[in-house]
Amino acid sequence: MKNQNETPYTKEGRELYKIRTGKKSILARADELLSLHLSELIGKRLTNTKYNFEYFLNRAYAFNRDLGKCRICGLPVVYFDVHIHHIKPNLPIEQVNKVPNLVTVHKQCHYLIHSNNNCSGLETGIRNQIFKFREKLGIDS
């Protein structure tokens, strides 16, 4: 039977949904990602030109598509630890911020992608994912 109190419009209803399904509602996940600080910087043109309004909007879509999980390690990402990685950052500006070019990763996983650090101590699956993303960036592993 449907619990009439389970609704996305109240805090209690969202909590009931979270308890029943074990996951947050999409609305909650996207809202946590939107940062007023970043939108101010973009509006004042104080960021790299790659980080424009399209990036600001599409990162929430990428986060929801990835179900709030890191594409490297597969663990859930919380709003204070989320980075949105550009798979191919050198694409033209009209393509670089499209959702298919964006992936959700943990801050630490993002640093591993962009570094030349040795990943031999990591799990094979995680190491392979890092190498895959490094390859697309043109970084030798």
SULZIPE-V669644 format. One line per field, one symbol per residue. ss: DSSP state (H for helix, E for strand, - for the rest). Layout:
ss = ???
This chain:
ss = ----------HHHHHHHHHHH----HHHHHHHH--HHHHHHHH---------HHHHHHHHHHHHH---E------E--HHHEEEEE------HHHH--HHHEEEEEHHHHHHHH---------HHHHHHHHHHHHHH----
